[in-house]
């Protein structure tokens, strides 16, 4: 996040999968069924609150969007 803040000139858009909804949509769609929809390539499983709390440590969050199953933060330095 520090590097993203450093290289962004004015603002940025940051997004993550919204857990547990992302896992649920994977599971119901038949993806990663053996791991209950959990994507093995994802290193973190962010809830919207966890994600926004972390982003607010580095950016001013101007707007939050929730297109299923994502969380998007429109940010300003």
N, C-alpha and C positions, 0 to 999 in steps of 0.2 A: 504494500500500500504506500510505503514511503516513496518507492521509485515511481509509482503511478502518479502520485502527487507532484513529484519533482518534474516529470516530463509533460504533465498536462499544462496547457497554457492558460486556459480559463476554466474549463469545465470538462466533465467526462460522464459517460454512462457506464455504470457497473452493474452486472447482473450475475445471479447465481440461481441454481435450481432451488425451489422452495420446498424444503423437506417438512413433513413427510409426504406432501402431495405429489412430489416428483416420483418417489418410490412407489406410491400407490398407483399412479398412472402407468408406470413401467410394468408393474405386476399385473394390472388389469389388462394391459395390452400384450401380455405374454412375454415380456422382455425381462431377463434376469429373474425368472420365476424361482429358481433354486436358492436365490439369496433374498427372496421376498421383495424383488424390485430394486434392490440396492445395486447401483452401478459400481462395479469393482474399480473403475478408473477414477472415481471421485475420491479425493483425499479428505475432504471435509463435507459434513452434512449440515448445512446452515438452515436454521429456521429464519423466518423474516426478521424477528427481533434480534437474534444473534448477529445476523448480517448487518442490519442497520446500525446496531450499536458499534460494531467494529468500524464501519465506514465513517461514522460520525466522529471518530477519533482523528481522522485525517482530512475530512471534507465537510463542507456545509451541504447538507442534503436539501435540495430545492423541491424535489418531487419524488414520490415513490409510486411505482406502478406494479400491478400484480397480474400480468397476463399468465394464465394458467399454463404450466406449473412453475413459473419463474417469479423472481423478485427483481425489479430494476430500480436503481437509484440514479436520479439525475443530480449531479453534484457540481459544486463550484469550489475552487480553491480558497 
